[in-house]
Amino acid sequence: MPHLTVEYSSNLKRDGDIAGLMPKLARCLIDLRADGKPVYPVGGVRVRAYEAADYCIADGSTDGGFVNATLKIGGGRPREAVRATGDALFEVLKAHFAALYERQGLALSLYIDEVNEGGSWKHNNLHARLKRTE
């Protein structure tokens, strides 16, 4: 982990540059540091987006859109690191959608879920593969 899932209303597909957002969010997670050390392992970073084709926003008018991001992370990180993660990711979201935000109704949200390791199963060779290329 971290695994970031972005849901967005389909009316943002054309002008939202969702594909361009994905590497920005991944880079944000990779670049985060606490006490000079990475907060998250590069091999654990996953960022994905899902378009919501069926949705209703507020009063149902068609000029509104939404982007909701949910980050799942393993538990045990200091509260300050978790807060810094949310602040950094949310700034990326706000900057990416700034022009759309000025032109139309847009709701941006971000939630962080800490996963208990006892309720998590993983089979991942990316960490080892990345170490061999460093």
C-alpha positions, 0 to 999 in steps of 0.5 A: 500500500498505498492504494488510491482509488479515484471515482469521477462523474462521467461528465468529467471524462472529456475535460478532466484529463483523468489519465493525466491525473494518475501519474501526478497522484502517484508521484505525490505519494512517492515523493512524500517524506517523514524524517527524510525517509519515504512515507510509502514504498514505491512498490506499493503505490497503486493509483486507479480511476473509475468512471461513474456513468450513472450518478445524481449530483445535488439537485440533478442538474447536469452542470455539476461533477464530482471526484472522490478519492479514497486512499487505503494505507497500512496502519501505524504511521504517525498522525502527522504523516497521514495528515501530510498525505491527505493535504498533499494529495488534496492539493494535487486534486485541487490544482489539477481541476482548478480550471474546471472548478472555475467553469462548472459545479465540482465537488472534490473529496478525499478520504483516507482509510487505515487498514489493519494488517490482520485483515489484509492479504498480499502477494507482491514481488514489485518491492524486490524487483524495484530493489534490483533496479536501484 
